[in-house]
Amino acid sequence: MCGILGICGFSPVAEEIIDGLVVLQHRGQDAAGISTYDGRNFHIRKDKGLVRDIFFSRHINLLLGNIGIGHVRYPTAGSNCGEEAQPFYVNSPFGIVLGHNGTLTNTPQLSQELAEKNLRHLNTTSDSEILLNVFADNLLKCKKKEPKPNDIFKAIADLFDKVQGSFASVAIIAGQGLLAMRDPSGIRPLVIGERKTTSGKEYCFASESCLFTPLGFSLLRDVKPGEAVLAKNGKLYSQICTKKVKYRPCIFEYIYLARPDSMLDGISVHKSRMRMGKVLGQKILKKLKKKDIDVVIPIPETSRTSAVEVSETINVPYREGFIKNRYIGRTFIMPGQKVRKKSINYKLSPIELEFKNKNVLLVDDSIVRGNTSKKIVQMARNAGAKKVYFASSAPPLLYPCVYGVDMPSKKDFIANGLTEKEIAKIIGADELFYQDLAALIKSVNKKSSLIKKFCTACFDGNYIAGKIDQKMLHRIEKERLQNSIKLEQEKIDNTENPITLL
């Protein structure tokens, strides 16, 4: 999961891209980068860290141009070095910069082909650099100094034939415009915003629509699965570049990843979470007497919307029982298990008056490893709760995600091979309530007629893109384990040898 953003306008875009990346910061806290194009040269600034720590007023003056792309990184492939911050650049053909959200599943084959057949050198282990080079090589084959939109779309059609996995991408092609493309299954989100000016229409491509309002854009539509869209001189050109289209957006976007004020594939994230809470509340009513719960408390922040609906459905008061330190990032997407465990101690603080001598129902968006849930249940008991019930808006997570969310191995999931009672005992809860998968799908898709199915691989193991077998899962697990070890060591090194930036 990363955040991508591209703007094609008639005035300098660097400041707006920085503002937009701040809005998308929840999608990646590891690194950030921006590239702009001034009609002659690309200008790139990228580094590890949060947006606010990388971009300053002086960079706005250096990032010249009326067209630009931005990226916030959450690493699931590659390493944690600064060189793997995005966007990536190649100088041929024309000059291209690209930012990518997702994960490619056939990277070994693609990497080998690029090196041996196409004689292209890859400077990192990032699958995003592979995606860029495959596209660049395809575009080079058109052999035109001034390619038409159809030539660009042909290169993307060839890319769709080669590349497997998930990818929502934005790119700048020097002299040709701002490009957006989405994989044939539409796993990762990508939306289009439009803004009318006296000079013409300006366009924005982004992972989520939540940044359109602060930047003054209006939501036009989603980029369709298998579609490429080119913005140039106030005009949009688009084409579906493959016949192998399956509409299968990631359902975890609605549970946790996306902001509630976003619209993805015509579906309100906020309304989806409301419906999740309502059906979860109905399930709890069937299993547990209302009088056994005194108060419903969300685990901030993603679960708040669902918790309100649970409260109303079971007719029990809703209370804010935890205060979140807003300067601690999302623990789910923090690199390294030790970092996640340490951060939760500083992230949440209980309000004891809401817990003391009460039977409490805690509502969270999901339970992944169970470590966070266990610590939060203990916090509630330490604050004086008599009983602690725990509810998850998501079903049990059982299978690793290979499409861009850091769930590398089956053994990482607390629900693997255990019953709800066994899990409740491990996290210290008196009882545990999981959402049903069928109810979740219905909750998300209630108002949509375009989507027939979602990617629910992390719940049911039904991988929808690429040839996913045990050999591939083992390879991905091994790569991410090695990456996690590197991340842990880097954190230790940075703590022992702090760097002062002048």
C-alpha positions as CSV (number, residue, x, y, z in Angstrom):
1,M,0.0,0.0,0.0
2,C,1.4,3.3,-1.1
3,G,-0.1,6.7,-2.1
4,I,0.3,8.1,-5.5
5,L,-0.6,11.5,-6.9
6,G,-0.2,13.3,-10.3
7,I,-1.3,16.8,-11.4
8,C,-1.3,18.2,-14.9
9,G,-2.1,21.9,-14.9
10,F,-1.3,25.4,-16.3
11,S,0.6,26.7,-13.3
12,P,3.4,25.3,-11.0
13,V,2.2,22.2,-9.2
14,A,5.0,21.4,-6.6
15,E,3.3,23.1,-3.6
16,E,0.0,21.4,-4.4
17,I,1.6,18.0,-4.7
18,I,3.3,18.4,-1.3
19,D,-0.1,19.3,0.2
20,G,-1.7,16.3,-1.5
21,L,1.0,13.9,-0.2
22,V,0.3,15.2,3.3
23,V,-3.3,14.1,2.9
24,L,-2.2,10.7,1.6
25,Q,0.4,10.3,4.3
26,H,-1.7,7.5,6.0
27,R,-0.9,5.3,3.0
28,G,2.8,5.3,3.6
29,Q,5.2,6.6,6.2
30,D,8.5,5.1,5.1
31,A,9.5,7.5,2.3
32,A,8.2,10.2,0.0
33,G,9.2,11.8,-3.3
34,I,8.1,14.3,-6.0
35,S,9.1,14.8,-9.6
36,T,8.1,17.7,-11.8
37,Y,8.7,18.5,-15.4
38,D,9.1,22.0,-16.8
39,G,8.9,21.3,-20.5
40,R,12.6,20.5,-20.7
41,N,14.0,18.9,-17.5
42,F,12.8,16.7,-14.8
43,H,13.3,17.8,-11.2
44,I,13.3,15.1,-8.4
45,R,13.3,15.3,-4.7
46,K,12.9,12.1,-2.6
47,D,14.1,10.6,0.6
48,K,13.2,8.4,3.6
49,G,10.8,9.9,6.1
50,L,7.5,11.7,6.3
51,V,6.5,14.4,3.8
52,R,6.9,17.1,6.4
53,D,10.5,16.0,7.0
54,I,11.5,15.9,3.3
55,F,10.0,18.9,1.7
56,F,10.6,22.5,2.7
57,S,9.9,25.9,1.1
58,R,13.2,25.9,-0.8
59,H,12.2,22.7,-2.6
60,I,9.1,24.3,-4.0
61,N,11.4,26.7,-5.9
62,L,13.5,23.9,-7.2
63,L,10.6,21.6,-8.3
64,L,9.7,23.5,-11.4
65,G,6.9,22.8,-13.8
66,N,3.2,22.6,-14.4
67,I,3.1,18.8,-14.3
68,G,4.3,16.6,-11.5
69,I,3.8,13.3,-9.6
70,G,4.2,12.4,-6.0
71,H,4.5,9.2,-3.9
72,V,4.4,8.1,-0.3
73,R,6.0,4.7,0.3
74,Y,4.9,1.8,2.4
75,P,7.4,-0.9,1.6
76,T,6.2,-4.4,0.7
77,A,8.8,-5.2,-1.9
78,G,12.5,-4.1,-2.1
79,S,14.5,-2.8,0.7
80,N,14.2,0.2,3.0
81,C,17.1,2.2,1.5
82,G,16.6,5.8,0.3
83,E,17.4,4.9,-3.3
84,E,14.1,2.9,-3.4
85,A,12.0,6.0,-2.6
86,Q,9.8,6.9,-5.6
87,P,9.4,8.2,-8.2
88,F,11.9,6.3,-10.4
89,Y,13.4,7.8,-13.6
90,V,14.7,6.5,-16.9
91,N,16.1,8.7,-19.7
92,S,15.0,6.6,-22.7
93,P,12.7,6.9,-24.5
94,F,11.9,10.6,-24.1
95,G,12.5,10.5,-20.3
96,I,10.0,9.0,-18.0
97,V,9.3,9.2,-14.2
98,L,6.9,6.8,-12.5
99,G,5.3,6.2,-9.2
100,H,3.6,2.9,-8.3
101,N,1.2,1.5,-5.7
102,G,0.9,-2.3,-5.6
103,T,3.1,-5.3,-5.9
104,L,4.1,-7.3,-9.0
105,T,4.0,-11.1,-8.6
106,N,6.3,-12.1,-11.5
107,T,9.3,-9.9,-10.7
108,P,12.0,-12.6,-11.0
109,Q,11.0,-13.4,-14.6
110,L,10.6,-9.7,-15.5
111,S,13.9,-8.8,-14.0
112,Q,15.7,-11.6,-15.8
113,E,14.1,-10.6,-19.2
114,L,15.0,-7.0,-18.7
115,A,18.6,-7.8,-18.0
116,E,19.3,-10.5,-20.5
117,K,17.0,-9.7,-23.5
118,N,16.5,-5.9,-23.2
119,L,19.9,-5.1,-21.7
120,R,18.4,-2.8,-19.1
121,H,20.2,-2.3,-15.8
122,L,18.1,-2.3,-12.6
123,N,19.6,-0.2,-9.9
124,T,17.3,-1.4,-7.0
125,T,15.3,-4.4,-6.0
126,S,12.1,-2.5,-6.3
127,D,9.3,-3.9,-8.5
128,S,8.3,-0.4,-9.3
129,E,11.6,0.1,-11.1
130,I,10.8,-3.1,-13.0
131,L,7.4,-1.8,-14.0
132,L,8.9,1.5,-15.3
133,N,11.6,-0.3,-17.4
134,V,9.0,-2.7,-18.9
135,F,6.9,0.2,-19.9
136,A,9.9,2.2,-21.2
137,D,11.1,-0.7,-23.3
138,N,7.6,-1.2,-24.8
139,L,7.3,2.5,-25.6
140,L,10.8,2.5,-27.3
141,K,9.5,0.0,-29.8
142,C,7.1,2.5,-31.3
143,K,10.2,4.3,-32.7
144,K,8.5,7.7,-33.0
145,K,9.9,11.1,-31.9
146,E,6.3,12.3,-31.3
147,P,4.1,9.3,-30.2
148,K,0.4,9.7,-30.3
149,P,-1.8,8.6,-27.4
150,N,-2.6,5.4,-29.2
151,D,1.2,4.6,-29.4
152,I,1.4,5.0,-25.6
153,F,-1.7,2.9,-25.1
154,K,-0.2,0.2,-27.3
155,A,2.9,0.1,-25.0
156,I,0.7,-0.2,-22.0
157,A,-1.3,-3.0,-23.7
158,D,2.0,-4.9,-24.1
159,L,2.8,-4.2,-20.5
160,F,-0.5,-5.7,-19.4
161,D,0.4,-8.9,-21.3
162,K,3.7,-9.2,-19.4
163,V,3.2,-7.9,-15.9
164,Q,1.2,-9.7,-13.2
165,G,0.0,-8.6,-9.8
166,S,-1.4,-5.2,-8.7
167,F,-0.4,-1.8,-10.0
168,A,-1.9,1.6,-10.0
169,S,0.6,4.0,-11.4
170,V,1.2,7.6,-12.4
171,A,3.9,8.7,-14.8
172,I,5.2,11.7,-16.7
173,I,6.5,11.2,-20.2
174,A,8.6,14.1,-21.3
175,G,6.8,16.2,-23.8
176,Q,3.8,13.8,-23.8
177,G,1.8,14.5,-20.6
178,L,0.7,12.9,-17.4
179,L,-0.2,9.2,-17.6
180,A,-2.2,7.0,-15.2
181,M,-2.8,3.3,-15.5
182,R,-4.5,0.6,-13.4
183,D,-4.1,-3.2,-13.5
184,P,-6.7,-5.3,-15.3
185,S,-8.2,-6.4,-11.9
186,G,-8.3,-2.9,-10.5
187,I,-7.0,-4.2,-7.2
188,R,-5.4,-0.9,-6.0
189,P,-7.5,2.3,-6.3
190,L,-7.0,5.2,-8.7
191,V,-9.3,8.2,-9.1
192,I,-9.4,11.2,-11.5
193,G,-10.1,14.7,-10.4
194,E,-11.0,17.7,-12.5
195,R,-10.6,21.5,-12.0
196,K,-11.8,24.2,-14.3
197,T,-9.6,27.3,-14.7
198,T,-9.5,30.2,-17.1
199,S,-6.7,28.5,-19.0
200,G,-8.6,25.2,-19.3
201,K,-9.2,22.0,-17.4
202,E,-6.6,20.7,-15.0
203,Y,-6.5,17.1,-13.9
204,C,-5.3,15.1,-10.9
205,F,-4.8,11.4,-10.6
206,A,-4.6,10.0,-7.0
207,S,-5.0,6.9,-4.9
208,E,-7.9,8.4,-3.0
209,S,-10.5,11.2,-3.6
210,C,-10.0,12.6,-0.1
211,L,-7.4,15.1,-1.4
212,F,-9.5,16.5,-4.2
213,T,-11.5,18.9,-1.9
214,P,-8.5,20.5,-0.2
215,L,-6.8,20.9,-3.6
216,G,-9.9,22.3,-5.3
217,F,-10.6,19.4,-7.6
218,S,-13.9,17.6,-8.1
219,L,-14.2,13.8,-8.4
220,L,-14.6,13.0,-12.1
221,R,-14.5,9.2,-12.0
222,D,-12.3,6.2,-11.2
223,V,-9.6,4.9,-13.6
224,K,-11.1,1.6,-14.8
225,P,-9.4,-1.7,-14.5
226,G,-7.1,-2.2,-17.4
227,E,-7.4,1.4,-18.5
228,A,-4.8,4.0,-19.3
229,V,-5.5,7.7,-19.1
230,L,-3.3,10.5,-20.6
231,A,-3.7,14.1,-19.5
232,K,-2.2,16.6,-21.9
233,N,-2.9,20.3,-22.5
234,G,-6.2,20.3,-20.7
235,K,-7.5,17.2,-22.5
236,L,-8.0,13.6,-21.4
237,Y,-7.3,10.6,-23.7
238,S,-8.2,7.1,-22.4
239,Q,-8.4,3.5,-23.6
240,I,-9.0,0.1,-22.1
241,C,-5.8,-1.6,-23.0
242,T,-6.6,-5.3,-22.4
243,K,-9.4,-7.7,-22.9
244,K,-8.6,-9.5,-19.6
245,V,-10.5,-7.2,-17.4
246,K,-11.8,-8.3,-14.0
247,Y,-13.2,-5.8,-11.6
248,R,-11.8,-7.0,-8.2
249,P,-10.9,-4.0,-6.0
250,C,-9.2,-4.8,-2.7
251,I,-11.8,-5.0,0.1
252,F,-9.2,-4.1,2.8
253,E,-9.1,-0.6,1.4
254,Y,-12.6,-0.1,2.8
255,I,-11.9,-1.8,6.1
256,Y,-8.7,0.0,7.0
257,L,-6.4,1.4,4.3
258,A,-8.5,4.3,2.9
259,R,-9.6,7.4,4.6
260,P,-13.4,7.5,5.4
261,D,-13.9,10.7,3.3
262,S,-12.8,8.9,0.2
263,M,-14.9,7.5,-2.6
264,L,-13.4,4.5,-4.3
265,D,-14.9,2.7,-7.3
266,G,-18.2,4.6,-6.6
267,I,-18.4,3.4,-3.0
268,S,-18.2,5.6,0.1
269,V,-15.6,4.3,2.5
270,H,-17.5,6.0,5.3
271,K,-20.9,4.4,4.4
272,S,-19.2,1.0,4.0
273,R,-17.9,1.2,7.6
274,M,-21.3,2.2,8.9
275,R,-22.9,-0.8,7.3
276,M,-20.0,-3.0,8.7
277,G,-20.8,-1.8,12.1
278,K,-24.5,-2.4,11.8
279,V,-24.2,-6.0,10.7
280,L,-21.5,-6.6,13.3
281,G,-23.9,-5.2,16.0
282,Q,-26.6,-7.5,14.8
283,K,-24.3,-10.5,15.2
284,I,-23.3,-9.4,18.7
285,L,-26.9,-9.1,19.7
286,K,-27.6,-12.7,18.7
287,K,-24.6,-14.0,20.7
288,L,-24.5,-11.7,23.8
289,K,-27.1,-10.2,26.0
290,K,-27.2,-6.4,25.7
291,K,-27.2,-6.1,29.5
292,D,-23.7,-7.6,29.6
293,I,-22.2,-4.6,27.8
294,D,-22.2,-1.2,29.5
295,V,-20.3,0.8,26.9
296,V,-18.9,0.6,23.3
297,I,-15.4,2.0,22.8
298,P,-13.6,2.2,19.5
299,I,-9.9,1.7,19.0
300,P,-9.0,4.8,17.2
301,E,-9.1,5.8,14.5
302,T,-10.3,3.6,11.7
303,S,-12.9,1.7,13.8
304,R,-14.8,4.8,15.0
305,T,-17.4,4.8,12.2
306,S,-18.2,1.1,12.7
307,A,-18.2,1.4,16.5
308,V,-20.9,4.1,16.4
309,E,-23.2,1.8,14.4
310,V,-22.5,-1.1,16.7
311,S,-23.5,1.1,19.6
312,E,-26.7,2.2,18.0
313,T,-27.6,-1.3,16.9
314,I,-27.2,-2.9,20.3
315,N,-28.5,0.2,22.0
316,V,-25.5,0.7,24.3
317,P,-23.8,4.1,24.9
318,Y,-20.8,4.9,22.7
319,R,-17.8,6.5,24.4
320,E,-14.3,7.6,23.4
321,G,-12.2,5.7,25.9
322,F,-8.7,6.0,24.3
323,I,-6.8,9.1,23.5
324,K,-4.5,8.7,20.5
325,N,-1.2,10.5,20.2
326,R,-1.6,12.1,16.7
327,Y,2.2,12.2,16.3
328,I,2.5,8.4,16.2
329,G,1.9,6.9,12.8
330,R,-0.3,3.9,11.9
331,T,1.2,0.9,13.7
332,F,-0.1,-1.6,11.1
333,I,2.1,-0.1,8.4
334,M,5.2,0.5,10.6
335,P,8.2,-1.5,9.4
336,G,9.3,-4.2,11.8
337,Q,7.5,-6.0,14.6
338,K,9.6,-4.5,17.4
339,V,8.8,-1.0,16.2
340,R,5.0,-1.8,16.1
341,K,5.1,-3.3,19.7
342,K,6.9,-0.3,21.0
343,S,4.8,2.3,19.3
344,I,1.4,1.0,20.6
345,N,2.6,1.9,24.2
346,Y,2.9,5.5,23.2
347,K,0.1,5.6,20.7
348,L,-2.9,5.1,23.0
349,S,-3.8,6.2,26.5
350,P,-7.0,5.1,28.2
351,I,-9.5,7.4,30.0
352,E,-10.0,5.4,33.2
353,L,-13.4,6.9,33.9
354,E,-14.8,5.2,30.8
355,F,-13.5,1.8,31.9
356,K,-13.7,1.6,35.7
357,N,-16.2,-1.1,36.9
358,K,-17.8,-1.5,33.4
359,N,-18.2,-4.3,31.0
360,V,-16.6,-2.8,27.8
361,L,-17.0,-3.8,24.2
362,L,-13.9,-2.7,22.2
363,V,-14.3,-2.4,18.4
364,D,-11.4,-2.5,16.0
365,D,-11.2,-2.6,12.2
366,S,-9.3,-5.9,12.1
367,I,-7.0,-8.2,14.0
368,V,-3.8,-9.1,12.2
369,R,-1.0,-10.4,14.5
370,G,-3.0,-10.0,17.7
371,N,-0.1,-8.2,19.6
372,T,-1.8,-4.8,19.4
373,S,-5.2,-6.3,20.4
374,K,-3.6,-8.0,23.4
375,K,-2.0,-4.8,24.7
376,I,-5.2,-2.8,24.3
377,V,-7.3,-5.4,26.2
378,Q,-4.7,-5.2,29.0
379,M,-4.9,-1.4,28.9
380,A,-8.7,-1.7,29.4
381,R,-8.3,-4.1,32.3
382,N,-5.6,-1.9,33.9
383,A,-8.0,1.0,33.7
384,G,-10.6,-0.9,35.8
385,A,-12.8,-2.7,33.3
386,K,-14.7,-5.7,34.8
387,K,-15.1,-7.5,31.5
388,V,-13.6,-6.8,28.1
389,Y,-15.3,-8.0,24.9
390,F,-13.6,-7.5,21.6
391,A,-15.2,-7.1,18.1
392,S,-13.5,-6.9,14.7
393,S,-15.2,-5.3,11.7
394,A,-13.3,-7.7,9.5
395,P,-13.4,-11.5,9.3
396,P,-10.3,-13.5,10.5
397,L,-7.2,-12.7,8.4
398,L,-5.8,-16.1,7.3
399,Y,-3.8,-15.7,4.1
400,P,-0.9,-13.4,3.0
401,C,-1.6,-10.5,0.7
402,V,0.6,-10.5,-2.4
403,Y,-0.9,-7.4,-3.9
404,G,0.6,-4.6,-1.8
405,V,-0.3,-5.0,1.9
406,D,2.3,-6.3,4.4
407,M,0.9,-9.7,5.3
408,P,3.8,-11.9,4.3
409,S,3.2,-15.2,6.0
410,K,0.4,-17.4,7.4
411,K,2.2,-17.8,10.7
412,D,1.9,-14.0,11.2
413,F,-1.9,-14.2,11.6
414,I,-3.3,-15.0,15.1
415,A,-6.4,-16.5,13.5
416,N,-4.4,-19.2,11.7
417,G,-5.6,-22.6,13.0
418,L,-7.4,-21.2,16.1
419,T,-11.0,-20.8,17.1
420,E,-12.6,-17.5,18.2
421,K,-12.5,-18.7,21.8
422,E,-8.8,-19.6,21.6
423,I,-8.0,-16.2,20.1
424,A,-10.0,-14.5,22.7
425,K,-8.0,-16.3,25.4
426,I,-4.7,-15.3,23.8
427,I,-5.6,-11.6,23.6
428,G,-7.1,-11.7,27.0
429,A,-10.7,-10.9,26.0
430,D,-13.8,-12.4,27.7
431,E,-15.3,-13.0,24.3
432,L,-14.4,-12.2,20.7
433,F,-16.7,-11.4,17.7
434,Y,-15.5,-11.5,14.1
435,Q,-17.4,-10.1,11.1
436,D,-18.7,-12.7,8.6
437,L,-17.1,-12.5,5.1
438,A,-20.4,-12.6,3.3
439,A,-21.7,-9.8,5.6
440,L,-18.6,-7.8,4.9
441,I,-18.9,-8.1,1.2
442,K,-22.6,-7.1,1.3
443,S,-21.7,-4.1,3.6
444,V,-19.2,-2.7,1.1
445,N,-21.0,-3.4,-2.1
446,K,-24.6,-2.5,-1.1
447,K,-24.9,0.5,-3.4
448,S,-22.6,-0.5,-6.3
449,S,-23.8,-2.2,-9.5
450,L,-20.3,-2.1,-11.2
451,I,-18.5,-4.5,-8.9
452,K,-19.6,-8.1,-8.7
453,K,-16.7,-9.4,-6.6
454,F,-13.8,-8.0,-4.5
455,C,-10.3,-9.2,-3.9
456,T,-10.7,-11.0,-0.6
457,A,-7.6,-13.1,-0.8
458,C,-6.4,-12.3,2.7
459,F,-9.6,-13.8,4.1
460,D,-10.3,-16.8,1.7
461,G,-7.0,-17.4,-0.1
462,N,-8.6,-16.7,-3.5
463,Y,-5.8,-15.0,-5.4
464,I,-7.2,-13.2,-8.4
465,A,-4.2,-12.0,-10.3
466,G,-1.0,-13.8,-11.3
467,K,-0.1,-17.5,-10.8
468,I,0.1,-17.6,-7.0
469,D,1.3,-21.0,-5.8
470,Q,3.1,-22.2,-2.6
471,K,6.5,-21.7,-4.2
472,M,5.7,-18.0,-4.9
473,L,4.3,-17.5,-1.4
474,H,7.4,-19.0,0.1
475,R,9.6,-16.7,-2.0
476,I,7.6,-13.6,-1.0
477,E,7.6,-14.7,2.7
478,K,11.4,-15.1,2.6
479,E,12.0,-11.7,0.9
480,R,9.8,-9.9,3.4
481,L,11.4,-11.7,6.3
482,Q,14.8,-10.6,5.2
483,N,13.5,-7.0,4.6
484,S,12.0,-7.0,8.1
485,I,15.4,-8.0,9.6
486,K,17.1,-5.2,7.7
487,L,14.5,-2.7,9.0
488,E,14.9,-3.8,12.6
489,Q,18.7,-3.4,12.3
490,E,18.4,0.1,10.6
491,K,16.1,1.2,13.5
492,I,18.8,0.1,16.0
493,D,21.6,1.7,14.1
494,N,19.7,5.0,13.8
495,T,19.0,5.0,17.5
496,E,22.6,4.3,18.4
497,N,24.0,6.8,15.9
498,P,21.5,9.7,15.6
499,I,22.0,12.0,12.6
500,T,21.5,15.7,12.9
501,L,20.3,17.4,9.7
502,L,21.6,20.9,9.1
